[in-house]
Amino acid sequence: MRRFVAVRDDVRRFICYHARAASLHRRFALSLIVDER
């Protein structure tokens, strides 16, 4: 049971990391699009 909780915690950390990376990437892509105008 403890291993399941650890796996779930890893998944949550993974999702948080990727959500933050996705928001950074979207901001970067938006700035590139604005620069091309």
PDB file of N, CA, C and O in Angstrom:
ATOM      1  N   MET A   1       0.837  -1.204   0.000  1.00  0.00           N
ATOM      2  CA  MET A   1       0.000   0.000   0.000  1.00  0.00           C
ATOM      3  C   MET A   1       0.876   1.260   0.000  1.00  0.00           C
ATOM      4  O   MET A   1       0.572   2.247  -0.670  1.00  0.00           O
ATOM      5  N   ARG A   2       1.964   1.199   0.765  1.00  0.00           N
ATOM      6  CA  ARG A   2       2.845   2.365   0.819  1.00  0.00           C
ATOM      7  C   ARG A   2       3.482   2.613  -0.542  1.00  0.00           C
ATOM      8  O   ARG A   2       3.709   3.761  -0.924  1.00  0.00           O
ATOM      9  N   ARG A   3       3.772   1.529  -1.281  1.00  0.00           N
ATOM     10  CA  ARG A   3       4.377   1.699  -2.599  1.00  0.00           C
ATOM     11  C   ARG A   3       3.396   2.389  -3.550  1.00  0.00           C
ATOM     12  O   ARG A   3       3.791   3.206  -4.382  1.00  0.00           O
ATOM     13  N   PHE A   4       2.129   2.051  -3.415  1.00  0.00           N
ATOM     14  CA  PHE A   4       1.115   2.684  -4.262  1.00  0.00           C
ATOM     15  C   PHE A   4       1.056   4.192  -3.986  1.00  0.00           C
ATOM     16  O   PHE A   4       0.952   4.999  -4.910  1.00  0.00           O
ATOM     17  N   VAL A   5       1.124   4.557  -2.702  1.00  0.00           N
ATOM     18  CA  VAL A   5       1.098   5.981  -2.346  1.00  0.00           C
ATOM     19  C   VAL A   5       2.335   6.673  -2.901  1.00  0.00           C
ATOM     20  O   VAL A   5       2.251   7.805  -3.377  1.00  0.00           O
ATOM     21  N   ALA A   6       3.478   6.003  -2.845  1.00  0.00           N
ATOM     22  CA  ALA A   6       4.707   6.596  -3.375  1.00  0.00           C
ATOM     23  C   ALA A   6       4.594   6.781  -4.885  1.00  0.00           C
ATOM     24  O   ALA A   6       5.018   7.804  -5.422  1.00  0.00           O
ATOM     25  N   VAL A   7       4.024   5.797  -5.563  1.00  0.00           N
ATOM     26  CA  VAL A   7       3.852   5.918  -7.018  1.00  0.00           C
ATOM     27  C   VAL A   7       2.908   7.069  -7.340  1.00  0.00           C
ATOM     28  O   VAL A   7       3.147   7.838  -8.271  1.00  0.00           O
ATOM     29  N   ARG A   8       1.831   7.181  -6.559  1.00  0.00           N
ATOM     30  CA  ARG A   8       0.885   8.273  -6.811  1.00  0.00           C
ATOM     31  C   ARG A   8       1.558   9.625  -6.574  1.00  0.00           C
ATOM     32  O   ARG A   8       1.304  10.581  -7.306  1.00  0.00           O
ATOM     33  N   ASP A   9       2.409   9.709  -5.562  1.00  0.00           N
ATOM     34  CA  ASP A   9       3.117  10.955  -5.289  1.00  0.00           C
ATOM     35  C   ASP A   9       4.064  11.276  -6.443  1.00  0.00           C
ATOM     36  O   ASP A   9       4.194  12.436  -6.836  1.00  0.00           O
ATOM     37  N   ASP A  10       4.729  10.249  -6.988  1.00  0.00           N
ATOM     38  CA  ASP A  10       5.608  10.467  -8.138  1.00  0.00           C
ATOM     39  C   ASP A  10       4.811  10.964  -9.336  1.00  0.00           C
ATOM     40  O   ASP A  10       5.254  11.854 -10.063  1.00  0.00           O
ATOM     41  N   VAL A  11       3.635  10.385  -9.536  1.00  0.00           N
ATOM     42  CA  VAL A  11       2.798  10.806 -10.666  1.00  0.00           C
ATOM     43  C   VAL A  11       2.377  12.260 -10.500  1.00  0.00           C
ATOM     44  O   VAL A  11       2.374  13.032 -11.459  1.00  0.00           O
ATOM     45  N   ARG A  12       2.017  12.627  -9.255  1.00  0.00           N
ATOM     46  CA  ARG A  12       1.608  14.017  -9.018  1.00  0.00           C
ATOM     47  C   ARG A  12       2.774  14.973  -9.267  1.00  0.00           C
ATOM     48  O   ARG A  12       2.594  16.045  -9.845  1.00  0.00           O
ATOM     49  N   ARG A  13       3.972  14.577  -8.824  1.00  0.00           N
ATOM     50  CA  ARG A  13       5.141  15.430  -9.038  1.00  0.00           C
ATOM     51  C   ARG A  13       5.419  15.555 -10.537  1.00  0.00           C
ATOM     52  O   ARG A  13       5.748  16.634 -11.029  1.00  0.00           O
ATOM     53  N   PHE A  14       5.282  14.425 -11.262  1.00  0.00           N
ATOM     54  CA  PHE A  14       5.505  14.393 -12.714  1.00  0.00           C
ATOM     55  C   PHE A  14       4.524  15.329 -13.420  1.00  0.00           C
ATOM     56  O   PHE A  14       4.902  16.089 -14.311  1.00  0.00           O
ATOM     57  N   ILE A  15       3.246  15.259 -13.003  1.00  0.00           N
ATOM     58  CA  ILE A  15       2.225  16.102 -13.634  1.00  0.00           C
ATOM     59  C   ILE A  15       2.487  17.575 -13.329  1.00  0.00           C
ATOM     60  O   ILE A  15       2.365  18.422 -14.213  1.00  0.00           O
ATOM     61  N   CYS A  16       2.844  17.882 -12.092  1.00  0.00           N
ATOM     62  CA  CYS A  16       3.114  19.278 -11.726  1.00  0.00           C
ATOM     63  C   CYS A  16       4.284  19.809 -12.540  1.00  0.00           C
ATOM     64  O   CYS A  16       4.231  20.927 -13.052  1.00  0.00           O
ATOM     65  N   TYR A  17       5.347  19.006 -12.661  1.00  0.00           N
ATOM     66  CA  TYR A  17       6.523  19.434 -13.413  1.00  0.00           C
ATOM     67  C   TYR A  17       6.161  19.687 -14.870  1.00  0.00           C
ATOM     68  O   TYR A  17       6.579  20.690 -15.449  1.00  0.00           O
ATOM     69  N   HIS A  18       5.385  18.783 -15.466  1.00  0.00           N
ATOM     70  CA  HIS A  18       5.052  18.944 -16.881  1.00  0.00           C
ATOM     71  C   HIS A  18       4.057  20.073 -17.110  1.00  0.00           C
ATOM     72  O   HIS A  18       4.095  20.728 -18.151  1.00  0.00           O
ATOM     73  N   ALA A  19       3.170  20.307 -16.153  1.00  0.00           N
ATOM     74  CA  ALA A  19       2.239  21.427 -16.301  1.00  0.00           C
ATOM     75  C   ALA A  19       3.012  22.744 -16.275  1.00  0.00           C
ATOM     76  O   ALA A  19       2.724  23.658 -17.048  1.00  0.00           O
ATOM     77  N   ARG A  20       4.008  22.835 -15.366  1.00  0.00           N
ATOM     78  CA  ARG A  20       4.812  24.050 -15.296  1.00  0.00           C
ATOM     79  C   ARG A  20       5.618  24.221 -16.582  1.00  0.00           C
ATOM     80  O   ARG A  20       5.716  25.325 -17.118  1.00  0.00           O
ATOM     81  N   ALA A  21       6.197  23.117 -17.075  1.00  0.00           N
ATOM     82  CA  ALA A  21       6.988  23.182 -18.309  1.00  0.00           C
ATOM     83  C   ALA A  21       6.092  23.564 -19.489  1.00  0.00           C
ATOM     84  O   ALA A  21       6.513  24.317 -20.367  1.00  0.00           O
ATOM     85  N   ALA A  22       4.865  23.050 -19.512  1.00  0.00           N
ATOM     86  CA  ALA A  22       3.956  23.362 -20.615  1.00  0.00           C
ATOM     87  C   ALA A  22       3.579  24.843 -20.594  1.00  0.00           C
ATOM     88  O   ALA A  22       3.498  25.470 -21.650  1.00  0.00           O
ATOM     89  N   SER A  23       3.347  25.413 -19.407  1.00  0.00           N
ATOM     90  CA  SER A  23       2.991  26.829 -19.344  1.00  0.00           C
ATOM     91  C   SER A  23       4.177  27.684 -19.792  1.00  0.00           C
ATOM     92  O   SER A  23       3.987  28.685 -20.483  1.00  0.00           O
ATOM     93  N   LEU A  24       5.401  27.300 -19.407  1.00  0.00           N
ATOM     94  CA  LEU A  24       6.584  28.031 -19.861  1.00  0.00           C
ATOM     95  C   LEU A  24       6.718  27.928 -21.370  1.00  0.00           C
ATOM     96  O   LEU A  24       7.004  28.919 -22.041  1.00  0.00           O
ATOM     97  N   HIS A  25       6.514  26.737 -21.904  1.00  0.00           N
ATOM     98  CA  HIS A  25       6.647  26.526 -23.346  1.00  0.00           C
ATOM     99  C   HIS A  25       5.595  27.316 -24.113  1.00  0.00           C
ATOM    100  O   HIS A  25       5.880  27.869 -25.176  1.00  0.00           O
ATOM    101  N   ARG A  26       4.371  27.370 -23.571  1.00  0.00           N
ATOM    102  CA  ARG A  26       3.311  28.123 -24.246  1.00  0.00           C
ATOM    103  C   ARG A  26       3.648  29.615 -24.247  1.00  0.00           C
ATOM    104  O   ARG A  26       3.424  30.302 -25.244  1.00  0.00           O
ATOM    105  N   ARG A  27       4.188  30.116 -23.130  1.00  0.00           N
ATOM    106  CA  ARG A  27       4.555  31.528 -23.071  1.00  0.00           C
ATOM    107  C   ARG A  27       5.656  31.821 -24.086  1.00  0.00           C
ATOM    108  O   ARG A  27       5.636  32.852 -24.760  1.00  0.00           O
ATOM    109  N   PHE A  28       6.622  30.894 -24.187  1.00  0.00           N
ATOM    110  CA  PHE A  28       7.723  31.055 -25.134  1.00  0.00           C
ATOM    111  C   PHE A  28       7.191  31.043 -26.566  1.00  0.00           C
ATOM    112  O   PHE A  28       7.603  31.861 -27.388  1.00  0.00           O
ATOM    113  N   ALA A  29       6.277  30.117 -26.865  1.00  0.00           N
ATOM    114  CA  ALA A  29       5.707  30.030 -28.214  1.00  0.00           C
ATOM    115  C   ALA A  29       4.909  31.295 -28.530  1.00  0.00           C
ATOM    116  O   ALA A  29       4.971  31.797 -29.652  1.00  0.00           O
ATOM    117  N   LEU A  30       4.164  31.814 -27.558  1.00  0.00           N
ATOM    118  CA  LEU A  30       3.391  33.034 -27.797  1.00  0.00           C
ATOM    119  C   LEU A  30       4.320  34.208 -28.070  1.00  0.00           C
ATOM    120  O   LEU A  30       4.029  35.030 -28.939  1.00  0.00           O
ATOM    121  N   SER A  31       5.423  34.303 -27.351  1.00  0.00           N
ATOM    122  CA  SER A  31       6.357  35.403 -27.594  1.00  0.00           C
ATOM    123  C   SER A  31       6.978  35.268 -28.980  1.00  0.00           C
ATOM    124  O   SER A  31       7.221  36.272 -29.648  1.00  0.00           O
ATOM    125  N   LEU A  32       7.240  34.022 -29.424  1.00  0.00           N
ATOM    126  CA  LEU A  32       7.781  33.822 -30.772  1.00  0.00           C
ATOM    127  C   LEU A  32       6.761  34.246 -31.820  1.00  0.00           C
ATOM    128  O   LEU A  32       7.115  34.882 -32.813  1.00  0.00           O
ATOM    129  N   ILE A  33       5.496  33.896 -31.602  1.00  0.00           N
ATOM    130  CA  ILE A  33       4.449  34.267 -32.564  1.00  0.00           C
ATOM    131  C   ILE A  33       4.323  35.787 -32.632  1.00  0.00           C
ATOM    132  O   ILE A  33       4.176  36.354 -33.715  1.00  0.00           O
ATOM    133  N   VAL A  34       4.381  36.443 -31.479  1.00  0.00           N
ATOM    134  CA  VAL A  34       4.277  37.908 -31.461  1.00  0.00           C
ATOM    135  C   VAL A  34       5.482  38.518 -32.170  1.00  0.00           C
ATOM    136  O   VAL A  34       5.337  39.521 -32.869  1.00  0.00           O
ATOM    137  N   ASP A  35       6.664  37.933 -32.004  1.00  0.00           N
ATOM    138  CA  ASP A  35       7.860  38.455 -32.663  1.00  0.00           C
ATOM    139  C   ASP A  35       7.765  38.341 -34.179  1.00  0.00           C
ATOM    140  O   ASP A  35       8.315  39.175 -34.898  1.00  0.00           O
ATOM    141  N   GLU A  36       7.070  37.316 -34.672  1.00  0.00           N
ATOM    142  CA  GLU A  36       7.011  37.130 -36.124  1.00  0.00           C
ATOM    143  C   GLU A  36       6.096  38.138 -36.806  1.00  0.00           C
ATOM    144  O   GLU A  36       6.167  38.299 -38.024  1.00  0.00           O
ATOM    145  N   ARG A  37       5.232  38.824 -36.045  1.00  0.00           N
ATOM    146  CA  ARG A  37       4.326  39.787 -36.675  1.00  0.00           C
ATOM    147  C   ARG A  37       5.072  41.030 -37.125  1.00  0.00           C
ATOM    148  O   ARG A  37       4.465  41.948 -37.676  1.00  0.00           O
TER     149      ARG A  37
END
